[in-house]
């Protein structure tokens, strides 16, 4: 069986790179036996992930995950993952996270349809941050923007909007207006940095 995932480990450079070769999956019919095997190996397995010894989870069993646009390098969002979310991400090829405020898992785009197709997963040199390079469908931000980083600190310390919304968050999530991210529970499980 040819796996769509390629992984390398290099202790000298102190990083891990896992890459999904999407070309092996597109327009290919995968027999159910292979699909079940993949689920057993990644999703339902109690075996540690091959690179898990290199991960440094925080005291809550979480690790921050930064999602970056695979095409242009823009940072799209940051969210938290626990091991089941990472396993679901590896198994499905789309991002899954853990909501600290709700204490539950969520699939990015389950509500909005704005999923993230994972192209590769990287670990930093300390193993305490995951970088996911993905192809974003629609916007990553629950407030309607392509990136959660749509505000910048301008002259005098004032916040400036540096982007335009790419979708109507009210129409997608059923809200009349854009919420204050610090006071309203976010859609798709996204949390504000204060969460």
C-alpha positions as CSV (number, residue, x, y, z in Angstrom):
1,X,0.0,0.0,0.0
2,X,1.3,3.4,-0.9
3,X,0.6,5.9,1.8
4,X,-0.3,9.5,0.9
5,X,1.6,10.6,4.0
6,X,5.4,11.0,3.9
7,X,7.2,11.7,7.2
8,X,10.8,12.4,7.9
9,X,12.6,12.9,11.1
10,X,15.9,14.7,11.4
11,X,17.4,15.0,14.9
12,X,20.3,17.1,13.6
13,X,18.0,19.8,12.3
14,X,15.5,19.3,15.2
15,X,12.3,19.3,13.2
16,X,9.8,16.9,11.9
17,X,8.0,17.3,8.6
18,X,4.9,15.3,7.6
19,X,3.6,15.9,4.2
20,X,0.4,14.7,2.5
21,X,0.8,14.1,-1.2
22,X,-2.6,15.3,-2.3
23,X,-1.9,14.1,-5.8
24,X,-2.1,10.5,-4.7
25,X,-5.6,11.1,-3.3
26,X,-7.3,13.2,-5.9
27,X,-9.3,11.3,-8.6
28,X,-8.3,8.0,-7.0
29,X,-10.8,5.5,-5.8
30,X,-9.6,4.0,-2.5
31,X,-10.9,0.6,-1.6
32,X,-12.8,0.4,1.7
33,X,-10.2,-2.1,3.0
34,X,-7.5,0.5,2.6
35,X,-9.7,3.2,4.1
36,X,-10.4,1.1,7.2
37,X,-6.7,0.3,7.5
38,X,-5.8,4.0,7.5
39,X,-8.4,4.7,10.2
40,X,-7.0,1.9,12.3
41,X,-3.4,3.1,11.9
42,X,-4.1,6.8,12.6
43,X,-7.6,7.4,14.0
44,X,-8.5,4.5,16.2
45,X,-5.0,3.4,17.2
46,X,-3.8,3.5,20.8
47,X,-0.3,3.3,19.5
48,X,1.7,6.6,19.9
49,X,2.1,8.6,16.8
50,X,5.5,8.0,15.2
51,X,6.6,11.5,16.1
52,X,4.8,11.9,19.4
53,X,8.0,11.6,21.5
54,X,9.1,14.9,19.8
55,X,6.0,16.8,20.9
56,X,5.9,18.9,24.1
57,X,2.3,19.1,25.2
58,X,1.4,21.7,27.9
59,X,0.0,20.8,31.3
60,X,-3.5,20.5,29.8
61,X,-2.3,18.1,27.1
62,X,-2.5,20.7,24.4
63,X,-0.1,22.1,21.8
64,X,-0.6,25.4,19.8
65,X,-1.1,24.9,16.1
66,X,-0.5,27.7,13.7
67,X,-2.2,27.4,10.3
68,X,-0.5,29.0,7.3
69,X,-1.7,29.3,3.8
70,X,0.3,26.7,1.8
71,X,0.3,28.9,-1.4
72,X,1.3,32.4,-0.2
73,X,2.6,31.8,3.4
74,X,0.0,34.1,5.1
75,X,-0.7,33.1,8.7
76,X,-4.4,32.2,8.8
77,X,-5.1,31.3,12.5
78,X,-3.9,29.8,15.7
79,X,-5.8,27.2,17.7
80,X,-5.1,24.4,20.2
81,X,-4.8,20.7,19.5
82,X,-4.8,17.7,21.7
83,X,-3.7,14.2,20.6
84,X,-7.1,13.2,19.3
85,X,-7.4,16.4,17.3
86,X,-4.0,15.8,15.8
87,X,-5.0,12.2,15.0
88,X,-8.2,13.4,13.3
89,X,-6.3,15.9,11.3
90,X,-3.9,13.2,10.1
91,X,-6.7,10.7,9.3
92,X,-9.0,13.2,7.5
93,X,-6.5,15.6,5.8
94,X,-8.5,18.5,7.2
95,X,-7.8,20.4,10.4
96,X,-9.4,19.5,13.8
97,X,-8.8,21.3,17.0
98,X,-9.6,21.4,20.7
99,X,-11.6,24.3,22.2
100,X,-10.3,25.2,25.6
101,X,-13.5,27.2,26.5
102,X,-15.9,24.4,25.5
103,X,-13.6,21.6,26.4
104,X,-14.5,19.8,23.2
105,X,-13.2,18.9,19.7
106,X,-14.1,20.8,16.6
107,X,-13.6,20.3,12.9
108,X,-12.6,23.6,11.2
109,X,-15.3,24.4,8.7
110,X,-18.0,22.0,10.0
111,X,-20.4,24.9,10.4
112,X,-19.2,27.3,7.7
113,X,-17.9,24.9,5.0
114,X,-14.6,26.9,5.2
115,X,-12.4,23.8,5.7
116,X,-8.6,23.7,5.6
117,X,-7.0,20.9,3.4
118,X,-3.8,20.0,5.1
119,X,-0.7,19.9,2.8
120,X,2.0,19.5,5.4
121,X,2.6,19.5,9.2
122,X,5.8,20.9,10.7
123,X,7.1,21.0,14.3
124,X,9.3,23.8,15.6
125,X,12.8,23.1,17.0
126,X,11.5,22.7,20.5
127,X,8.5,20.5,19.6
128,X,6.1,22.8,21.4
129,X,4.3,24.4,18.4
130,X,2.8,22.8,15.3
131,X,2.7,24.6,12.0
132,X,0.1,23.3,9.5
133,X,0.4,24.4,5.9
134,X,-3.1,24.2,4.4
135,X,-5.3,25.2,1.4
136,X,-8.0,27.3,2.9
137,X,-11.5,27.2,1.5
138,X,-13.2,30.6,2.1
139,X,-12.2,32.4,5.3
140,X,-10.3,31.1,8.3
141,X,-11.8,33.7,10.7
142,X,-15.2,33.3,12.3
143,X,-15.6,37.1,11.8
144,X,-15.6,36.7,8.1
145,X,-12.0,37.4,7.2
146,X,-9.5,35.2,5.3
147,X,-7.1,35.3,8.2
148,X,-7.8,35.8,11.9
149,X,-5.0,38.4,11.8
150,X,-6.9,41.1,10.0
151,X,-6.1,43.9,12.5
152,X,-2.7,45.5,13.0
153,X,-1.4,48.0,15.6
154,X,-0.9,51.3,13.8
155,X,0.6,54.7,14.8
156,X,-0.1,55.6,18.4
157,X,-1.1,52.1,19.3
158,X,-4.5,52.2,17.6
159,X,-5.9,49.1,15.9
160,X,-6.4,49.3,12.2
161,X,-8.4,46.9,10.0
162,X,-6.0,45.7,7.4
163,X,-8.3,43.5,5.4
164,X,-11.9,43.2,4.1
165,X,-14.2,40.4,5.0
166,X,-14.4,37.5,2.5
167,X,-17.8,36.2,3.7
168,X,-20.8,37.4,5.7
169,X,-20.3,36.0,9.1
170,X,-23.8,36.9,10.1
171,X,-25.3,35.0,7.2
172,X,-23.1,31.9,7.8
173,X,-23.4,31.7,11.6
174,X,-26.9,33.3,12.0
175,X,-25.8,36.5,13.7
176,X,-27.1,40.0,12.9
177,X,-23.7,41.6,13.3
178,X,-20.1,40.8,13.8
179,X,-19.5,39.8,17.4
180,X,-16.8,41.0,19.7
181,X,-14.4,38.0,19.7
182,X,-13.7,38.4,23.4
183,X,-17.3,38.4,24.5
184,X,-19.2,36.0,22.2
185,X,-18.5,32.3,21.8
186,X,-16.9,31.8,18.4
187,X,-18.3,29.8,15.6
188,X,-16.5,26.7,14.3
189,X,-15.0,26.5,17.8
190,X,-12.5,29.3,17.2
191,X,-11.6,31.2,20.3
192,X,-10.1,34.6,20.9
193,X,-6.6,34.8,22.1
194,X,-8.0,35.6,25.5
195,X,-9.9,32.3,25.5
